[in-house]
Amino acid sequence: MTVTVDRGGRAPAGPSHPRRPRNPYPLFLLPGVLAFLVVIVGPFLMNTGVSFTEWSGVGSPKWTGLANYRELLDDSEFWASFRHSLFMVVAMAAVPTVVGLVLAAALFDFVGKHFGPRIAAVLRACFYLPQVLPIAVAGIVWSWILAPENGSLNELLKAVGLGSWQQDWLGDPDIALYSVMGVMVWVQIGFPLVVFMAGLQRVDPGLYEAAELDGAGWWRRFWHITLPQIRPEIYVVLTWCSIAALKVFGAVYVLTKGGPGGATDVPSYFSFTTFFEKTQVGYGAAISTVLTVIILLLSLVGLKLQTRAEDAEEGGRA
């Protein structure tokens, strides 16, 4: 191959190409970072600033420092709403995780093998259906079902001879919270089921085959293979569902509006009523800020547990 050299002994310059940035990936992150700053960080900082004031939403806010937070410590309604949130965590995180895990294992390891994957997929879609329904529609339907007069549940109890069990399911302060919890279990159970079935796809089938050859039954395979193998998915579901339970609002608003007598009030609805109905904007902002901080801490704990589980799984494979 010959190379043409000019009279000065220098090789001719090749065709010019536009310069490319050394690392173009930050440019792809820029829209997301801007959206995060505008939609999340900016409003949160504004809300935190308002929480240090006394403001009715009209006129100029009055700086009060930590007065709203000191008032929160002695507010029995605030602490009652957080106690109700713990019940919601049970209904929307603990129960759906346990039930969804058992159902996912049954659909994957029993129904799929004995009745075919199509039947398992149809059942999975049925369980997931409440997740795609608008919560307003689901809440209105359940309010009809749980109505004290002519409600479907009370009519069913009467038809099977259990008329003495008829209740005002959403109007009795002693059982309203449990009724809302039951509805939220129905709404939430499809999400863990789908996540766990996706997680089961990556479990080595050889583990189940070896266990079956050793005579292990379904429960022993579930306990010794399924649970350890999908531990990262379990942490994801628990974290995600706990956050959803802490900030639940739509279902409470549609079903009970926090009543009767505050029996189903939760922090997000308590903040809403304080903010817009009582026009105590600064105090409502303080409630929202405390709730946001709790959710952030819970998210960090969940991510830490998930990372630890993934590291342990990779270490076991190495």
Salt bridges, closest charged atoms under 4 A:
ASP6 OD2 - ARG10 NE 3.86
GLU77 OE1 - LYS278 NZ 3.94
ASP109 OD1 - LYS113 NZ 2.83
ASP109 OD2 - ARG221 NH2 3.03
GLU212 OE2 - LYS113 NZ 3.81
GLU212 OE2 - ARG221 NH1 3.99
GLU233 OE1 - ARG202 NH2 2.84
GLU313 OE2 - ARG202 NH1 2.70
GLU313 OE2 - ARG317 NH2 2.80
